[in-house]
Amino acid sequence: MKERVLSGMRPTGALHLGHYHGALKNWVRLQSEMDCYYFVADWHALTTHYESREIIEKNVYEMVIDWLAAGLDPERCTIFLQSRIPEHAELFTLLAMGTPLGWLERVPTYKDQQEKLKDKDLSTYGFLGYPLLQAADILIYKAKYVPVGEDQSSHVELTREAARRFNHLYGKEIDFEEKLLETFQKLNPEQVKRFEKSRKKFQETGDLKSLEGAIGFVHNEPSLNSKDKERLEGYFKGTGSTILTEPQVLLTQASKLPGLDGAKMSKSYNNSIAIREDKASLEQKIRKMPTDPARVKRTDAGNPQKCPVWQFHQIYSDENTKAWVQKGCQNASIGCLECKQPIIEQILIEQAPMLERAEKFLTQPKLVREIVDAGTHKARQTAQETMKDVRQAMGLNY
């Protein structure tokens, strides 16, 4: 079986090229390598935009069309809607019972977002708790990897801590000792003796060779079933069974595509280019991009390192074009509009297959809803399986 990946985006409407190069391009690559679950985080949108309910539905389907346009294939990945799977909220609630408040307050983006969004009242439980809801989103699918940039790795670490705490609190079965004895009876006395000797050495001294040897024996012993092996591994480590999987960070190599003004690309900054930007609008935006302030006149020499357009060349241009830009800017043999033309051409080439894929969904919006419905049905079945394990571990399966 392929290892599972989980990621999501808030529905902010039509996406821009920053989203494509920062995340979507990587999602498209991963869908051919792993079992990928990608979700529309519409509940998360409410943590900061709880007063803007009227735009959420439109934004959801606009964003999914952009996903499909970028190359996500519902035959190779699962696309679903967070709010249609109530198990996310149930796991969030159950995790909240044992999560220390300080864990949430120390998430770097908590104070950072409050500072950046001073015009919004973010003194809400939903905003404080959104990293834990994010943890529930990941843990409920037992995802092994979460593709994120370095600035989001703290959220994954909180998810790991939440899983670790849950497994510590509820990982031991209610009749653990009785079942452990039954498991030991499947082994011969000499194997049990060696196992207990290694366990004592590991728990007293942290000896990793003892751990590796014992876990290797457990995993390769044919008389044990998967539950026996999980039970013995938890007993050896002193953690109990693994109910929720601790995910690993899958660092995304960030593409440094800035906004038109050199700052971070964002619709709210009015400096973005949409994935499905109209050709005339795209050309106008690129041609109006600010350049090196030193180039007041066509004959003035410039420095590409001080020009936002050069950062676009880093993404879109080959080595020959970049060399032409460097030389032409520094000796003023090319003008800024000439420098921008290859960028326009390459973005149009990049957009062409996206626009072609999007056309089908724009003319047949029912197809988009069918894709989301099918993905949500599949995702919910997976979530329900996890919640059976969680309820049983917590004694809530009566």
JOCOR-V247172 format. One record per helix or strand of 2 or more residues. SS is the DSSP state (H for helix, E for strand). FROM is the first residue (numbers start at 0). TO is the last residue. Records with the same first field share a line. If there is no record, write none. Layout:
SS: FROM-TO, FROM-TO
This chain:
E: 3-8, 34-39, 76-80, 144-147, 247-250
H: 16-29, 41-48, 52-69, 81-83, 86-95, 100-104, 107-115, 124-138, 149-169, 175-183, 188-204, 207-219, 225-236, 266-268, 278-286, 303-305, 307-315, 318-329, 335-362, 364-393
